[in-house]
Amino acid sequence: MPPTASGPAPKWARKRYVLPALALALLIGVGIGSGDTTTSTDAKPAAAEPQPTVTVTATETVKVKVKVDVTRTVTAQPAAGGDDGSSEADADVYYENCTAVRAAGAAPVRRGEPGYASHLDRDNDGAACDT
């Protein structure tokens, strides 16, 4: 039986009109979506965008180890005659600094006495650790 004009159209006839209409709508939508965005009035200039900052810091560490070892041994000679009551142990007295002389209760030490050394006598007047 042939289809009548008042009945529904066959399925292939509907697809013939609907599919091209969908394709046309898709192309129009893509064309609108790909429009230029720089025409917007609230667009910021490229220079106003924050840029990354690169900071390079170079640090050089130098370790210096200095060892100073100074030892002076001064042997005092007993006074002439040798019978002044001093013992041999007094002849080997050595004071590293004036603090040691004062701690021993021997300040001031005079030139010729046990324990006198020129490094203790700053003003070279013959009396060490006198101030």
SVG drawing of the C-alpha trace seen along z (x, -y; Angstrom):
<svg xmlns="http://www.w3.org/2000/svg" viewBox="-5 -54 134 56">
<polyline fill="none" stroke="black" stroke-width="0.4" points="0.0,0.0 1.2,-3.4 1.5,-6.0 -1.2,-8.6 -0.5,-12.3 -2.2,-12.8 -0.1,-10.2 3.3,-10.8 6.4,-11.2 8.9,-8.3 11.9,-8.5 14.4,-9.1 12.5,-12.2 12.8,-13.8 16.5,-13.1 17.0,-14.9 15.9,-18.2 17.0,-17.9 20.7,-16.8 21.6,-19.7 19.9,-22.2 21.9,-20.9 25.1,-21.1 24.3,-24.7 23.5,-25.6 26.8,-24.1 28.9,-26.1 27.1,-29.3 27.8,-28.6 31.5,-27.9 31.8,-31.1 30.2,-33.2 32.3,-31.5 35.6,-32.2 35.1,-35.9 37.9,-38.3 37.9,-38.8 40.1,-42.0 37.1,-44.1 35.8,-43.9 35.8,-47.2 37.1,-45.7 40.2,-44.1 43.5,-44.8 46.6,-45.7 49.3,-43.0 51.7,-45.1 49.3,-45.1 49.5,-41.4 51.8,-40.2 55.0,-38.7 57.2,-36.1 60.2,-37.5 63.5,-35.6 66.0,-36.4 69.4,-34.9 71.4,-35.0 75.0,-33.9 76.6,-33.2 80.2,-32.4 81.4,-31.0 85.1,-31.1 86.3,-29.4 89.7,-30.5 91.3,-28.6 94.2,-30.4 96.3,-28.8 98.8,-30.9 101.0,-29.2 103.5,-31.5 105.5,-30.3 108.3,-32.3 110.4,-30.8 112.4,-33.3 114.8,-32.1 115.7,-34.7 119.2,-34.6 119.7,-34.9 121.2,-38.1 125.0,-38.3 126.3,-36.4 123.6,-33.8 123.2,-33.8 120.1,-36.0 117.9,-33.1 116.3,-32.4 115.9,-28.8 116.5,-27.2 112.7,-26.9 112.4,-30.7 114.8,-31.0 112.3,-29.1 109.3,-31.4 107.5,-32.4 104.4,-34.5 102.4,-34.5 100.7,-37.8 100.1,-40.4 96.9,-38.7 99.0,-35.7 101.5,-38.0 98.7,-39.6 97.1,-36.3 100.4,-35.1 100.7,-38.2 104.0,-39.2 103.1,-42.5 105.1,-44.5 108.1,-42.4 111.3,-44.3 114.1,-43.7 116.4,-41.1 113.8,-39.4 112.5,-35.9 109.5,-36.0 110.4,-39.4 110.1,-39.4 110.2,-42.3 106.7,-41.3 105.3,-42.2 106.9,-45.6 105.0,-47.8 106.6,-51.1 110.1,-49.6 110.8,-51.2 112.2,-48.1 109.0,-47.3 106.6,-44.8 102.9,-44.9 103.2,-48.0 99.8,-49.5"/>
</svg>
